[in-house]
Amino acid sequence: MKKLNVLAALLLLLLGISCREEAIEINSIEDFEAFLEAEMDDQNIPAAAVLIFRGEEVLYEKYAGFSNLEQGVALQPDHLFLTASISKVVTATALLQLYDEGAFELDDPVSDYLPFEVKVPGYTQPITFRMLLTHTSAIADNDRVMDEQYYYGEDPPISLSFFIENYLSQGGQFYDADENFYDFEPGTDYEYSNIGSALIGVLVEEISGLEFNAYCKAEIFSPLQLSHTSWRLDEISGRIVTPYDDIGGQNEPIAHYTNADYPNGGLRTTARDLHKIAAALASDGQLAGVSLLKPATAQAMMTPQIADIDDEVGLHLFELYKPDALWGHDGGEQGVATIMSFNRSAKTGVIILTNQGEADLEDLFVGAYQLGVKL
């Protein structure tokens, strides 16, 4: 979710226009469903899954629209969405499970745990685990390289570790000292990094000895019984929601795709499966007898880690909406827009998954949470 710029907010006030969050008032399910219908129509969103929860309990869920317009397939609860950057929450959880086992400390240099060195050109400060988890590593997203790593209709033909090593290692096939790194000392500034999140996946592999997908299945998906969750296309047996881009007011379908750097955005799942992950994190890492993380670690994910740089950044989670202390993550990719957020003290949260890449979910998210606190 884009945070409202202070200057922009002042300008709106001067013009007599309320901030968007303040203009929303949802008092009932009927209010919300009318608002959802209007937003989907206004933004040309083919399908939207909305789930509101309090702990393990699902307070409300709605599956509106069509997972495939061309075939007229109505959206169902077991249809899988690409979650885009919400995927990073699972990736961070996998790494922090290993932290809970004592495999490393957050301020350890990551190069000590890799078969290759990761170093920001021109600086000697090593990149640490905490820097990756707070997007302060100075690892940049080289769009030219990353745009070449979309694979339509298939899983990546190259491994995660091969791509990341060749992106970050001097002399690697995808290495570019100027474009692959920012010009600041690691730990001194914030720049959102998809590649940094993919590197987390490689660290999970190196530390655990398991391929990243296999680790997630064994330590997250299976314990939480996430039967509709996968990183790979070839492991999905159910229907995947078709992604769309709005081009001139018309929704154009996009072929299902994967990326070589998949831990930063390639997870496909349902709102119900995602609820279990969110509910566990909101409940100090515990859900239905499953200990996903130690309580202190789950709490650290929702605690500002770099307050002198940005006080809304935890460990791969963000405070998306300060008025209600809602922590979580949103996502946007080709043909999808998503958001997942929750209040830890109330254990109440919202998940919204859509299959339209240009959708702005901020108002829907705020309205859904307003409904949640009244249920």
C-alpha positions in Angstrom: 0.0 0.0 0.0 1.3 3.4 -0.9 1.5 5.6 2.2 -0.1 9.0 1.9 2.6 11.7 1.5 2.4 14.3 4.2 2.7 17.2 1.7 0.0 15.6 -0.4 -2.2 15.3 2.6 -1.7 19.0 3.5 -2.6 20.0 0.0 -5.8 17.9 0.2 -6.7 19.7 3.4 -6.1 23.1 1.9 -8.3 22.2 -1.0 -11.0 21.0 1.3 -10.7 17.4 0.3 -10.6 14.6 2.9 -7.9 11.9 2.9 -9.2 8.8 1.3 -9.1 6.7 4.4 -11.2 9.3 6.3 -13.9 9.3 3.7 -14.7 5.6 4.0 -17.4 4.5 6.5 -18.5 0.9 6.5 -21.0 -0.1 9.2 -22.4 -3.4 7.8 -21.8 -6.3 5.5 -24.3 -4.7 3.1 -22.3 -1.4 3.1 -19.1 -3.3 2.4 -20.5 -5.5 -0.4 -22.0 -2.5 -2.1 -18.6 -0.8 -1.8 -16.8 -3.8 -3.1 -19.1 -4.1 -6.1 -18.6 -0.4 -6.9 -14.8 -0.6 -6.6 -14.7 -3.7 -8.8 -16.8 -2.0 -11.4 -14.9 1.3 -11.2 -11.5 -0.3 -11.4 -12.5 -3.1 -13.9 -11.4 -5.8 -11.5 -12.5 -9.3 -12.8 -12.3 -11.1 -9.5 -11.7 -10.4 -5.9 -11.4 -12.6 -2.8 -11.9 -10.9 0.5 -11.4 -12.6 3.8 -11.6 -11.0 7.3 -10.4 -12.9 10.3 -9.9 -12.7 14.0 -7.3 -15.3 15.0 -8.3 -18.7 13.7 -11.9 -17.6 13.1 -13.0 -16.4 9.6 -15.4 -13.6 10.3 -16.3 -12.9 6.7 -15.3 -14.1 3.2 -16.5 -13.1 -0.3 -15.6 -14.4 -3.7 -16.8 -12.0 -6.3 -16.4 -12.0 -10.1 -14.7 -14.3 -12.5 -11.4 -16.2 -12.2 -11.5 -16.6 -16.0 -13.6 -14.1 -18.0 -13.2 -15.9 -21.4 -14.6 -19.2 -20.0 -17.1 -17.5 -17.6 -15.6 -19.3 -14.6 -17.0 -17.8 -11.3 -14.4 -17.3 -8.6 -14.4 -20.1 -6.0 -12.7 -20.4 -2.6 -10.2 -23.0 -3.9 -9.0 -21.0 -6.8 -5.4 -19.9 -6.5 -4.2 -16.3 -6.9 -0.6 -15.2 -7.6 0.1 -13.2 -4.4 3.0 -11.1 -5.7 5.0 -9.5 -2.9 2.9 -11.0 -0.1 5.1 -14.0 -1.0 7.9 -12.2 0.9 6.2 -12.8 4.2 6.5 -16.6 3.7 10.1 -16.2 2.5 11.0 -14.2 5.6 9.1 -16.7 7.8 11.2 -19.6 6.4 14.5 -17.7 7.2 13.3 -16.7 10.7 12.5 -20.3 11.5 16.2 -21.1 11.0 17.0 -18.1 13.1 14.8 -19.6 15.9 16.9 -22.7 15.6 20.0 -20.7 16.3 21.5 -21.2 12.8 22.6 -17.5 12.7 22.2 -14.1 14.3 20.4 -11.3 12.6 23.5 -9.1 12.4 25.8 -11.8 11.0 27.2 -11.1 7.5 25.2 -13.1 4.9 28.4 -13.9 2.9 29.6 -16.1 5.8 26.7 -18.4 5.0 27.0 -18.4 1.2 29.3 -20.1 -1.3 29.9 -16.7 -2.9 30.5 -13.2 -1.6 27.9 -10.5 -1.7 29.5 -7.0 -1.6 28.2 -3.6 -2.5 30.9 -2.0 -4.8 32.8 0.8 -3.2 31.8 -0.1 0.4 33.3 -2.4 3.0 30.3 -2.8 5.3 29.0 -6.3 5.0 25.4 -7.0 4.2 23.6 -8.7 7.2 20.5 -10.8 7.6 18.8 -7.8 9.3 19.6 -5.6 6.3 18.0 -8.0 3.9 14.9 -8.3 6.1 14.6 -4.5 6.3 15.5 -3.6 2.7 18.6 -1.7 3.7 21.1 -4.0 2.0 21.7 -1.6 -1.0 21.0 -4.5 -3.4 19.1 -3.0 -6.3 16.5 -4.4 -8.8 18.0 -4.3 -12.3 14.8 -4.1 -14.4 16.6 -5.0 -17.6 17.9 -8.3 -16.1 14.7 -9.1 -14.1 12.4 -8.5 -17.1 14.3 -11.3 -18.9 13.4 -13.7 -16.1 9.7 -14.1 -16.7 8.8 -17.6 -17.9 5.2 -17.9 -19.3 3.5 -21.2 -19.1 6.4 -22.9 -17.4 8.6 -23.0 -14.3 12.0 -21.3 -14.4 14.6 -23.5 -16.4 17.4 -22.1 -14.2 17.7 -22.5 -10.4 17.2 -19.8 -7.9 20.7 -20.2 -6.6 22.2 -20.0 -10.1 20.4 -16.8 -10.9 21.1 -15.0 -7.6 24.8 -16.0 -7.6 25.2 -14.8 -11.1 23.4 -11.5 -10.3 25.4 -10.7 -7.2 28.8 -12.2 -7.8 31.4 -10.1 -9.6 31.9 -11.7 -13.0 28.6 -13.4 -13.0 26.4 -13.7 -16.1 23.9 -11.1 -14.8 26.3 -9.0 -12.8 26.3 -5.2 -13.2 28.2 -3.1 -10.6 26.2 0.0 -11.4 22.7 -1.3 -11.9 22.6 -4.2 -9.4 23.5 -2.1 -6.3 22.6 1.3 -4.9 25.3 3.8 -4.1 25.1 3.8 -0.3 26.7 1.9 2.6 24.6 -1.1 3.6 22.4 -0.4 6.6 22.3 3.4 6.1 19.3 3.9 3.8 16.1 2.1 2.8 15.5 0.9 -0.8 12.9 -1.8 -1.4 14.7 -4.8 -2.9 13.1 -7.8 -4.7 16.5 -9.3 -5.3 17.4 -9.0 -1.7 14.3 -11.0 -0.9 15.2 -13.7 -3.4 18.7 -13.9 -1.7 16.8 -14.7 1.5 15.5 -17.8 -0.3 19.1 -18.8 -1.3 20.1 -18.4 2.3 17.3 -20.7 3.4 18.7 -23.3 0.9 22.3 -23.0 2.1 21.5 -23.0 5.8 18.9 -25.8 5.7 20.4 -28.0 3.0 17.0 -28.1 1.3 15.8 -26.5 -2.0 13.7 -23.5 -1.0 10.4 -24.9 -2.3 11.1 -28.2 -0.5 11.8 -26.4 2.7 8.6 -24.4 2.6 6.6 -27.5 1.9 8.1 -29.3 4.9 8.2 -26.5 7.4 5.3 -24.2 6.5 2.8 -25.6 4.1 2.5 -29.1 5.5 2.4 -28.1 9.3 -0.3 -25.5 8.5 -2.1 -27.9 6.1 -2.0 -25.4 3.2 -3.4 -27.7 0.6 -3.8 -25.0 -2.1 -0.4 -23.3 -1.8 2.6 -23.7 -4.2 5.7 -22.0 -5.6 5.6 -24.0 -8.8 3.2 -24.3 -11.6 3.8 -28.0 -12.2 2.7 -28.7 -8.6 -0.7 -27.1 -8.9 -3.7 -29.4 -9.5 -6.5 -26.9 -9.0 -7.6 -23.9 -11.0 -5.4 -20.8 -11.1 -7.0 -17.5 -11.3 -6.2 -15.9 -14.7 -4.2 -12.6 -14.3 -5.4 -9.6 -16.3 -4.1 -6.2 -17.3 -6.5 -3.3 -18.0 -5.6 -2.0 -21.4 -7.8 0.8 -22.6 -10.7 -0.3 -20.4 -10.5 -3.9 -21.6 -9.1 -6.8 -19.5 -6.4 -8.6 -21.4 -5.5 -12.1 -20.1 -1.9 -12.9 -19.2 -0.5 -16.4 -19.5 0.5 -17.9 -16.1 4.1 -17.1 -15.4 7.0 -17.7 -13.1 10.3 -15.9 -12.3 13.8 -17.1 -11.6 13.8 -14.9 -8.4 10.5 -16.5 -7.3 10.8 -16.2 -3.5 10.1 -12.4 -3.8 6.7 -12.8 -5.5 5.9 -16.2 -7.0 3.6 -17.8 -4.3 0.2 -19.0 -5.5 -2.4 -19.6 -2.8 -6.0 -19.1 -1.7 -7.4 -16.5 0.8 -8.2 -19.4 3.1 -4.6 -20.8 3.1 -3.2 -17.3 3.4 -5.4 -16.7 6.4 -3.6 -19.5 8.3 -0.2 -17.8 7.7 -1.5 -14.3 8.7 -3.4 -15.7 11.7 -0.3 -17.5 13.0 1.8 -14.3 12.7 -0.8 -12.2 14.3 -1.0 -14.7 17.2 2.7 -14.6 18.1 3.7 -17.3 15.6 1.2 -19.9 17.0 -1.8 -21.4 15.3 -3.9 -24.6 16.2 -1.0 -26.3 17.9 1.5 -25.4 15.2 4.5 -23.2 16.3 5.4 -21.3 13.1 7.8 -19.0 14.9 8.8 -18.2 18.4 6.6 -15.5 19.9 9.5 -13.0 20.2 10.4 -13.5 16.6 6.9 -13.1 15.3 6.6 -9.9 17.4 9.9 -8.6 16.0 8.5 -8.9 12.5 6.0 -6.2 13.6 8.4 -4.1 15.5 10.2 -1.1 13.8 13.8 -2.2 13.1 15.2 0.9 11.5 13.4 3.7 13.3 16.1 6.3 12.5 15.5 5.6 8.7 11.8 4.5 8.5 9.7 3.7 11.6 7.2 1.6 9.5 9.6 -1.2 8.6 9.8 -4.4 10.6 11.3 -7.7 9.6 9.9 -8.0 6.1 6.5 -6.6 7.3 5.4 -3.0 7.2 3.0 -0.9 9.2 0.6 -0.3 6.4 -2.0 1.7 8.3 -1.0 3.6 11.4 -4.4 4.6 12.7 -5.2 0.9 13.5 -1.6 -0.4 13.8 -2.0 -2.7 10.9 1.1 -4.6 9.9 1.4 -6.7 6.8 2.4 -6.6 3.1 0.9 -5.7 -0.2 1.8 -6.8 -3.7 1.5 -5.9 -7.3 2.6 -7.8 -10.4 1.6 -8.4 -13.9 -2.2 -9.0 -13.7 -2.5 -9.1 -9.9 -2.9 -6.8 -6.9 -3.0 -8.1 -3.3 -2.8 -7.1 0.3 -2.7 -8.8 3.7 -2.6 -7.0 7.0 -3.6 -7.4 10.7 -3.6 -5.9 14.1 -1.5 -8.1 16.5 -3.2 -7.0 19.7 -6.7 -7.6 18.3 -5.6 -10.5 16.1 -7.9 -9.1 13.5 -6.9 -8.8 9.8 -7.9 -8.6 6.2 -6.8 -10.4 3.0 -7.7 -9.1 -0.4 -6.6 -10.9 -3.6 -7.4 -9.6 -7.1 -6.5 -10.5 -10.6 -6.1 -7.1 -12.1 -2.6 -5.5 -12.2 -3.7 -1.9 -12.1 -6.1 -2.2 -9.1 -5.6 0.1 -6.1 -6.8 -1.8 -3.0 -6.2 0.9 -0.4 -9.9 1.9 0.0 -11.2 -1.7 0.0 -8.6 -2.6 2.6 -9.6 0.2 5.0 -13.3 -0.6 4.4 -12.8 -4.3 5.0 -11.0 -3.6 8.3 -13.7 -1.3 9.4 -16.2 -4.1 8.8 -13.9 -6.6 10.7 -13.9 -4.6 13.9 -17.7 -4.5 13.9 -18.1 -8.3 13.3 
